[in-house]
């Protein structure tokens, strides 16, 4: 459950999400812990996804054709 003295951005994000879950539930009391734990899991998962290394796309390397090599596909014409 929240620490009333903790005003860190992470704690605030969890509290905001827990409140959203409370509203989605129809503002029914008695599920505060469930809402908090679900919010904590969602915010933690999102934070860990943000910390994951992002892969940068690699450039496509194309082989230059040898001299005399045709750039067009081979034809199916019979000789």
SULCORSUL-V418865 format. One record per backbone hydrogen bond with DSSP energy under -1.0 kcal/mol. CO is the residue of the C=O (numbers start at 0). NH is the residue of the N-H. Records with the same first field share a line. If there is no record, write none. Layout:
# SULCORSUL-V418865
CO = NH + NH
This chain:
# SULCORSUL-V418865
2 = 5
7 = 11
8 = 12
9 = 13
10 = 14
11 = 15
12 = 16
13 = 17
14 = 18
15 = 19
16 = 20
17 = 21
18 = 22
19 = 23
20 = 24
21 = 26
22 = 25
30 = 34
31 = 35
32 = 36
33 = 37
34 = 38
35 = 39
36 = 40
37 = 41
38 = 42
39 = 43
40 = 44
41 = 45
42 = 46
43 = 47
44 = 48
45 = 49
46 = 50
65 = 68
